C-alpha cells in the first residue's frame, strides 16, 4: 500500500517524537496534519483519494480563502505554471489580499452572530485585515470598553436581553461546549457538566445590562438556582474546567442606593452617555481565566476545530458544540497539536488557515472510485461543501462578468479594484440565500428563486458591455462561445459531451441572444456552481 511522500517521510523522522507524545518544535502544520491523518488511514487500511487537479484545487482554495471563484485569467496562469511552489505562492497571495479579510469576516460573522439580527462584519473585516489574534478578538467582544463604543460590542449587545442565551452562545462559540442541557439538571450523558457549570458560566454575565446604545455591567448581583431536589444554591463564577474565580469582598447596596443608581442610569441613557465601568468586571474575569495557561485548552481547541470544519467540511469533533470528555476527537493528538500551535503562535488564525489549506489532506479530490466511500472522520477523500451566501453570490456575479474584464494587461491594483467591485455588487444578492448547515439541502425556495427571479435574471443575464452574455453574443463560432462560457462559469474547459450538447442547442435556436442567456442560466443553476468540491 502506497502513501504520500510527506507521510512516509514523517513516519521515519518523527517516530521517536510520536512515541514520546510530541513533535519537533519546528514542525510545519501541513506535515503535522498529513502525518496524523495518514497514521489513521494506515491503521484502517484505506488508501486515500488522489490529490485534486490543479484547476479543482485552485477553485477550492480561492473559494475558501477569498470567497469567490478564480477568474479565467488566474486559472490559465496557474495551469500554465511549472513552478513547484505555485500552490504556496497562491495561498500566500490570497491570504495577503483584501478578499481574505472580507471572506473571513463573512464566515465568522455567520457563526458568531447566528440567532441574532446584528452583525460584526465591519469589526471582523478590520480585525482580519490587521491580523488581529483570535484571543484579542475574543477579549474585544466580551470585555468592551463602554466609552469607546467599539463595533465588537454588538456580540454582547445582541444577546443582553436574554442572559441564558448569552451564556450558552459564548460557551458554544468560544469553547465548543453547549451547557444548555445542564440548566435544569446535571447533564444526563456527561458527568462533567452539572448545573453548577451552567450557572457558574452565567455568573460571568449576570451583571451585564443594556443602557440605550451601550452595554454596561453592575458592581453587584448574583445568580441563584434550584437543584432537581428543590434546594436553592448560590452560583459562583466557575469556568468550564471547574476553576472558581474569587471576588473581592463587598456588600450588595441597600434598596435606596439601588434606587439612586437606577435614577443615575436613566439620566445617562437619556443623554446617550455610557454607564460607569465597574471596578471589578466579571466578564473580564471570564476572558482572563479562559486564556490562562493551563485553562486555555477549551478556547484553543474550539477555534481549531471550527476552522478545520470550515475548510475540510467535517470537524475533528462533531458536533461542533459537543467538545466534552464523552465525545472524543477523531484524531485527538492532531487537535491537541493544532490547539497548542495556536497558543504557541499567539492565536494566529491566518497561520492555522494557511497550514490546513497547504496540507495534502485538504488537497484530495472529492471523487471516490474505490467502492464504498470511507466515513468522513477518516478524511480519506475531500468533502463536497455548499457555498455560503456571500461565496455563492460572489460566484454568480463573477461567473457572469466578461472574462475580458480581468484579462492580461490589467494592473494588480486595478484587478483588485475590479474584484472588490464585483464583491460589493453581490452583497445584496447574498441575502437571498440560506446559510449552510450540517445536512444542508438546497431549499425549494432557492430552486424557485433561480427559476423565476426576474431580479437575478436581469442582473446576471444582461446583454451589455462587461457581461458574459454580451461577450458570448459577439462570438460567431459556437465552439469558442462554449469554451468561453464553460471556462468562465465552471473554471475549467468543457468536455466533449458538453461541447456536443451545447453546440446542438445553439444550432437549434435562431435567437442568438436568447440562446446565450439560456446556456449561461443552465450553467449557473447547476450543482457544480452551487458547491465547493
N, C-alpha and C positions, 0 to 999 in steps of 0.2 A: 504494500500500500504506500502510495507516494503522498508526501505533504509538501507544503510550500518551503522554499529555501529559508525563509525567515524563521519558521517554526523549527526546522531541523537544526539551524544554527543555534537557536535559543536552547534547545534540548542539551546541546553539547556545552555551551558556555555558561549556562546558569543552573546546571543540575545541583551543584553543591548549595547554591543560594536558596533554591526552592526547598531543598531538604531541610534547610535551616529556617524556612519560613520567610525568606526575604528576597530582595533583588538588589543588584548593584545600584548605587545612588544615581548613576548617570543613565539609567535605563530610559529609553525613549518610549513614550506612550504607545505608539503603534506596535512596537515589538512586544511590549507588555501585554497588550490585548491579544495579539496573534498567538503568543505563547500559551496563555491560559485557555483561550478558545480551542486552540489546536490540541492541547492536552486532553480536553474533554472529548473532542471528536475522536481522538485516537482510542481513548478508553471505550467509546461507544462503537468503535469500528465503522465509522462513517467517513467516507471521502467527501470533503466539502465541494461545493459547486466551484466552477472555474471563475476567474475574475471577469467582470463585465467588460464589454468592448469599450474602446476609447470614447465613442460618442455617448454611449449609455452612461458611463461614469462621469463624463463632462456634464451631461444634463442633470444627473442626480446631485452632483456636488454643487452645481450652480444654484439649483433649486434650494438645497439645504443651507447654503451659506448666504445667498443674497435674495432668495425668494422669487426667482424668475428663471425661465429657460435661457440658455445661451443664444446669442444671435447667430445667424448663419456665418457671418464673418468670423466670429470667435470659434465656431465649430470647425470651420475649414482650416484655420490657422493651427488649432490644436491637433487636428487629424494629420496635418502635413508635417508636424514637428517630429524630429527623430531624437530630441533631447531626452535622455534617460531620466531626467529630473523634472520633466514638464508637469507631472502631477503635483509635485511640491510647489513649483512656481505658480500653478493655477490656484492652489489653496491659499498661498501667501498673497497673491494678487487680490483674490476675492475677499479675504478677511481684512485687508487693508482698505477696502472700498467703502464708500458711503452706504452702499446697499447692504453691507453686512450689519451695520448698526441698525438700519431700518428694519431689516428682516428679523433680527433678534428681538427688537423692541416689539414687533407684532406678535412673535411667538411667545415671549414671556408675558406680555400683556394678556394674551388669551388665557394662560393658566393662572396668573396672579389675580386677575380681576373677574374670573368666571363667577357667575351668580350675582353680579352687580351691574349697574348701568354706567359705572365710572370707567375711566381709562388712565393708565400710567404711561401711555405710549410716548408722550413727549419727554417725560423724565427718563424713561428707559433708553430712548434713542440717544439722548445726550450722554447717559452713563456708558453705553456700549461704545459710543464714538470716542470717548476719552479713555476707554479701557478700565473703567472703574471696577475693582474687585467685587465679587459677589457678597462678601461679608460686609463691605461698606454699603452696598445697595440694601442689604437686609437691615442694617442699622438706620439708614435713611428712611426706610418705610415704617419701621416700628418706633423709632425714637426721634420724631420730627421736632425741631426747634420751632415752637409755635410763632415765634417772632419773625421767622423767615418766610413762612407760607410756601415751603418747598412743594413742588408738584407731587413728590413722593408721599405727602400727607394723605393723598387720596386712598392709599391702601387701607388705612385705619378708618378714615372718614366715611368710606363707602359701607362700612360694617358696624360703625359705632352704635347704631340703634339696636343692634342685636349682638350682645356680647358673647352669647353662646356660639354664634356663627363666627365671630371674630376669633374666638379661642380655637375652634376646630379648624377653621381655614388656615390660620397661622401654623397650627400643628401639622396639617397635611402638606401645605405648600413649602414650608421651610424645613420640616423634619421628617416628612414622609409617613406620618403616623395619624391615623384617624382615631381620635379619642372619644368621638361622639357616643360610641357604644358603652362607654363607661360613665355616661352622665347619670343614668338612673340606677345602675347597679354595676358591680365589678364585671369586667369583660368575661363572657362565658367561655371563650376559647383561648384567651391569652391571660394567663395568671399574672403576668407582669403589669397589666393595665387594670387599675382599680378606680373607684370613684375619686379617691384621693388624687389620682393623676389628672383626671379631667378638671376637678375643681382647683387643684394646685396650679394647673396651667391658666385657668380662668382668673385666678387671683392676680396674675400679672396684668390683667386688663380691667379688673373690676372698678378701678378708679377713673377710667377713661370716659370722657363725656364730650358731647358736641356743644359748641357755642357759636352759632351762626356759621360763619365761614371757617371757623377754627375747630380744632380738636384739642381739648385740654385734659389735664389729669389732676385729680384732687390729692390733698395731703392725707386723706383718711378714707376709710371704707374697707370692709372685709366681705368675704363670701362664706355663707353658711349653707349646709346641705344636709339632707336626711338620708340615712342609710336604708337599705331594704328592711332592716329590723326596726326602723322608725326612730333611731337615735339621731339627734341633731349634732352636727360636728362643725367646728370652725376650720375652714380650709387655710392652709399655709402655702406660701409661694413654694412650689415644688416643680422642678424641671422633670422631663421625661425619664431621666436617669435615676430619679429618686432623690436627687440633691435638693436639700432645703435651703432657702435663702433667708437669712436673718434680717430683721428690720430694726432700725434704731427705735428705742423706746419712745412712746408718745401716747397721748390720750385723745380720744375722739372728742371733738368740740361739743359744747353744750348746745341745746336747741336754739338759744338766742344767737350764738355765734354762727350757727348754720344758716339761720335766717338772714343775718347780716351779710354773710358770704353770698347767699343767693341774690340779694339785692345788688351787691357789687358786680356780680357776673351779668346780671340783667342790664346794668348800665354799660358794661363793656360791650355786650352784644349789640345794644342799641347804637353805640358809637363805632361799631365794627372794629373793635380793638381785641387783641388776643388775651386769653386768660393768663394768669401768672404761671411761671414754670415751677413745679414742685421742688422742694429741697431734696426729696427722695422719690425718684421715679421708678415705679415697679416695671414699666416697660423697658427702661434702661437695664434693669436687673436681669430681665429675660434675655436680652441681647448679650449681656456680659457673660452669663452662665453658659449660654448656647455656644459661644465662641471660645470658652475657656479650654485650655489644654486638658485633655482627659475627658472633657464633656462634649467636644465638638464632633464626635463621630456621627451623631444623627444628622447634623447640619450638612456636613461634607458628603456623607453617603446619599442623602436625599437629592441633592442637586446633581451629583454624578449619575445617579440612577435615572433622573429625569432627562438629562441631556442625552444619555445613552438611548433612552426611549425615543426622544425627538429625532435622533439621527439614524437609529437602527430599526425602529418600529416595534420593538418588543424589549421591555426593560429587563434588567438583571434580577429585579424583584418585581413581581406582578401580583396583585395590582399595585399601582404606584403609591397608594396611601396605606399599604399594609406592610411597612418595613419594621416588623416586630420579630422577636425571637422564635415565634412559632411559624414563621414564613421566611425561610432562609433564601438567600440569593441562589440563582442557578450556578453562579461562579463566585462564591464568597471571597476567595483570595483576590480575584480581579477587582471586585467592587471595593474592597478594602484598600487595594493598591491605588486605584483611581482617586479614592477619597483622600488618601494620605498624600498623593501627589498634589491635589488641590490645596491641602493645608500647607504643604512644604513650599508651594509657589504662590502663596498669598491669595488663594481663591481666584486664580486667573482663569476665567471661563473660556477665553479665546484659546488658551493653551490646550485645554481639555477638548474643545470642539475640534481644533486642528489635529490633535492626536488621534481622535476617533476616526475622522474623515480620511486620514492617511493610512489607516490600517487595512490589511487585506480582508479582514472580517467585514468592514464596511464596503469594500470594493467588489464583493462577489456578485455574480449575476443573480437575478431573481428567477431565472429559469431553472427548473429541476427536471432532469431527464432520467433519473436513476431509480424509477419505481416510486414507492410511497415517499412523499415529502417528509423530511425529518421534522420533529417537533420544534417549534420556534425557539425554545430556550437553548437549543444547541448552536444556533447561529451558523448553520452549515450553508445556508442559502439566504440571499437578501430578501427582505420583505417588500411587498408592493404596498405603498402607503398613499392614502388620499391626501391631496394638497389642502393646505389651509386656505381660508378665504382670500387672503392677500396674495398668496402664491398663485392661486388659480386665476384671480382677476388680472394679476401682472402677466401671467402666461397668455391669457386670452388677448390682451391688448398688444403684447409684444409679437405674438404669432400673426396678428392681423395688420402689423405695420410693415410697409415695404422693406425688403432686405437692403435696398439701396440707401436707406436712412442710416445704416450702420456700416456701410461698405468701406473698403480701403480708402485712405486719403483723409478720413476724419481724425482729427487730433484726439489725444486721450482725454483732454478736458472737455472737448465737445461731445465725445462719446458718452462720458459720464453725465453731462448735462441732458443729453437726449434720453438716456436710460432713466434718469431721475424724473424726467418729464412724463415718460410712459407710466412710471410707478405712481406719480401724483394723479394722473388721469384715471387710473384704475381704482383709486381708493373708494369712490362711491359705489362702484360695481361690487367690490368685496363685501359690502353689507348685504348683498342678495344671497350669499352662500353661507351654509352652516359650518360651524367649527367641527372638524372631525373628532371622533372619539373611538374607543375600543368597539369593535363590531360595526363600525360605520358603514352605512349603505347609502347610495345616492337616493335622496327622497323623491317622492312623486312631485313635490313642489318644484324641486330643481329641474327635474326632467321636463315638466310643463313649461318652466321658465325658458329653457333652452329652445323649446319648440315654438313658443308663442310670444316671447317678449319682443315687442317692437323696439323697445329701448335698446336691447342688446343688438338686434339686427341692424338698427340704424347706426349704432356706434362701431360695430365690428365689421360690418359688411358694406360699408360705404364705398362708392366708386369715386375716389378722389385722389388727388396727388398726395403721396405719402402713405397710402393704404395698400394692403396686399391685393385686394380685389382690383384696385386701379392698376397696379403693376401687371396682374395677370391678363386683364383685358387688353393691355397693349401688346401682348405676346401673340404672334400668329402661329407659332409652332407648338403643337399640342404637347410633345414630349418635354420641351423646355418649360411650358406652363406647368405641367405636372411636377417636374423636378423642383421648380421654384416653390410651388405650393407645399409640397410634402416636406422639403427641407425647412421651410420657414415655420411650419406648424409642429412637425414631429422631430426636427433637428436630426434628420437622417435622410439618406436617399430613398426613393421609392423602390420597392422590389418589382420584379417582372409582372406579377399578378396585379399589383396595384396599378402599374402603368397601363396594362392592357384594359382593365376595367374602366379607369378614368378616361382613357382615350376613346373607348366606345361610348361612354357617357357624353363626352364633348361632341363627338360626331353626330349624336342623335339630336342635339339642340341647335336650333338656328339662332336663338338669342344668346349671343356670346356672354354678355354681361350677366344675365340671369344664370347661365350655366356656371360661370366662375363663382358667383355668390353661393350657389348650391354646393359646389365642390368644396369650397372653404368651410361652409357650415357643417358638411358631413365630417370633415376632419376635426373641427372644433368640438363636435358633440361626441367624439369617440372616447373610449376609456383610456386610450393611450395619452390623451391630453390631460384627463382628469386626475391621473395618478402619477406618483413619483415611483419609478420602478428601477 
